[in-house]
Amino acid sequence: MPNPDPYDALLLLSFGGPEKPEDVVPFLENVTRGRGIPRERLEEVGQHYFLFGGKSPINDQNKALIAALEAELAAAGIDLPVYWGNRNWEPYLPDTVAQLAADGRRRVLCIATSAYSSWSSCRQYWDNIDDALAALPGDVEPPRIDKVRAYFNHPGFVAANTDGVLAALADLPDGVRDQARLVFVTHSIPTAMSDSSGPPARRAEGSAYVGQHLDVAATVAAAVREATGVEREHELVYCSRSGSPRTPWLEPDVNDRLEELAAEGVPAVVLVPVGFVSDHMEVVYDLDTEALATAAKLGIEARRAASAGVHPAFVTALRELVEERAAVERGEDVARPALGVRGPSHDRCPVGCCLGERADA
């Protein structure tokens, strides 16, 4: 039987997002705190949210994921309550950690809504957890919080993204479907942060952040080829760059690459938001709004594949990750499924992992 011991609770940890127009600028102030970005710039960026009524889709998506995960756990006979905390908006992580402690939870397993390794997608969440634990009153016993491994190459995450690509391809016109380029998209980060992603012992292989994305993109592309019998070119591009223009970030930008593909005569593309767990703002604005408009202007037939969201294979993958980590903590031998060439990620981050841009980290 599935066994969650030693864990007595799960924590879904996410980025957070505004719920209404008056939340937008305060939310962006939380996101950019300490960077000295003027309010006028935040109001400009906030226009992305105002296009959607001032509400980010991420909170509703997290609620849906929690409901799906609770049902998946119950169906498997796993009795674990699921708590939810955010980095930048309600429910704030420190409040959730305080509730975990008040409820007497002692061993908590965290699932972050990010599948990859970098400072912003992994280690910063660890920093958030440490800060939330440190904020507890001295007379409160803090829970121990672990975090599941990076799950970018888990078969369930791969299957969810593969199904999204196949559905998008099926929606393309017959005349261009077989010529469609698969354009995998993820969030750009500063190259310095990318270069320091992953464990120090593997940095000679290159950026873990980029390498993980390339690995899953190749794995999904191979699965699509097997399902359709058609060999299609694929590549990785980036979106949502921010910050100083003097700071190098990962490129090419998705819109710039679409311009090049049009010049090369590529008739169709499928945009695959493989770097995102759900269809939050970077997907619905950067891809559905900007990139699809760019493709239409260029005369490229374009479709956007669905993200993993609450795809059954992805939800099952999260449950399997819970069972896997619980077995590891009990000292048992356990299968750690992973597709592609990189193998399963570590359970505990080694010293110096994902340092980001901070020299003192």
C-alpha positions, 0 to 999 in steps of 0.5 A: 500500500502507498505509504506517506510516512514520515510525512504528515502534510504536503505543501504546494509552494508557488509564485502567487499573483494578484486577484484584482486590479488594486492588487497588481502594483503591490504584488509587483512591489513584492516581486521586485522588492530590493531592486529599486524599480520605480513605481512608474515602471511597475505600473507599466508592467502591470498593464499585462495584468490589467488586460486580464482584469487585473487578475493572474490566472495562477491562483485559480490554477493552483486551486485546481491543482490542489483539488486534483492532487487531493483526489489523486492522493485519496484514490491511492489511499494516501491521507495527507492534507495539502497546504498552499503558500505563495512567495509574492501574494496571498496565501503568503508562505510565512502564514502557511508555515505558521499554520502548519506549526499550529496544526502540529505538522512535524514533517512536511513535503513541499512541491514547488510549481517549478520543474527545473533547477536555477536560483529563481526556480529552486533555491529561492524557494528554499530561501523562502522556506528558511525565512518562513521557518525563522519567522516563527516565534521562539516557543513554536516548534518548527516543522521540518520541510523537505522538497521533491526533486526537480521533476522536469524529466519525470515521465508524467510531466513529459507525457502531459507536454507531449499530449499538449503538442499532439493536440496543437498539431492536430489543430493546424491545417493539413497543408502545414502540419507536417512542416511545423516547427516545435518551438519550446519556450521557457522563462529567460533568466540572466546568463550568470544565474543560468551558468551557476544553476545545478550542483557545482560538480556538474557545471562543467557540463554547462548550465543545468537550467538550459540542459534540463530544458533541452533534454525534456524538449528532445524527449517530448519531440521524440515522443511526438515523432513516434506518435505521428511518424513525422520528423519535425525540427525543434528548438528552445527559445525564451520569454519574459525577459526583464531587468536592465538591458545591460545584463545578459539574459538567455536568448533568443526571445520567442518573438525575435526567433519567429521573425527569423523562422518566417524569413527561413520560410517555416510555415507553421509552429507549435509554441510549447510552454515546457518551462511552465507548469500551468498557463499563468501570466507568462503564457497567456500574455507572452505567448497567447497575446504577444507571440501569437500576434507576432506569428499572425503578422508574419503569416505563420500558422501558430498554435500554442500547446497546453501546459501540464496543468491538471493533466492526469499524467502530471497529477499522478506524477506528483503523487508518485514523487510524494511516494518516492521521497517518502520511501527515500526518507524511510531508507528504502530502495526506490525506483526514480523514474526519469526520461531523457539523458540527464537522469533523476535529480538529487533529493537534497541540494548539495552545497553551492547548488544554484547560486544565482547572481549572489557572490555571497550565496 
